[in-house]
Amino acid sequence: MDVMQLLATRRTFRAFTQEPVPADVIADILEAGRLANCGANRQSLRFVAAQRPEDVARLCEWTRWAAALPEGAGTPSPEQRPTFYVVILQDTSVPGCSDVDVGIAAAGMTTAAWAKGVGSCIIGTLHRAKTAQWLKLPENLQVHTGIAFGYPAHKSTVVPLENGKKDYWRDENGDYYVPKYAIEEIVRYL
């Protein structure tokens, strides 16, 4: 698959088969996080990788899934939870922590996963305090973002934006549809 096809099909997934993510794919995902560009090469990000089902389940309990849907509608059932979960931490002892750095790392990690057929969901709405306490983090490490990974149990498709409505939705099969602007609506050439 070429890069543009990879980017066009790398969507958010919120239900997963229970096939474990192989160790070599996990290694690629974490390596993509390590190699991510960052401002001033500050390298302030750290990663916690969870793959034991009980650890992933705990992290999933502290996650708010699919904010555009009614509460709980996009939450995976226990038999559709991710099989691998990464918590991205910021080391606040490194000056200049940046949300941009987190975004670059998350994009690289999810793209590396999708290149191997592993879907993902970047999660900004997780209970940071509970996660930090459970992980016994020192004060300088702060929970920023979670990423759930696993083999998708549904489809996720980009569709044209209609009447300005950007909320994604699910059909009767549990597949997701994600409206996006046409390129002509968002790009201005000089």
Secondary structure as UniProt FT lines:
FT   HELIX           3..9
FT   HELIX           23..35
FT   HELIX           39..41
FT   STRAND          45..50
FT   HELIX           53..61
FT   TURN            67..68
FT   TURN            71..74
FT   HELIX           78..80
FT   STRAND          84..91
FT   TURN            92..93
FT   TURN            95..96
FT   HELIX           99..114
FT   TURN            115..117
FT   STRAND          119..123
FT   HELIX           128..135
FT   TURN            139..140
FT   STRAND          141..150
FT   STRAND          156..160
FT   TURN            163..164
FT   STRAND          169..170
FT   TURN            172..173
FT   STRAND          176..180
FT   HELIX           183..186
//
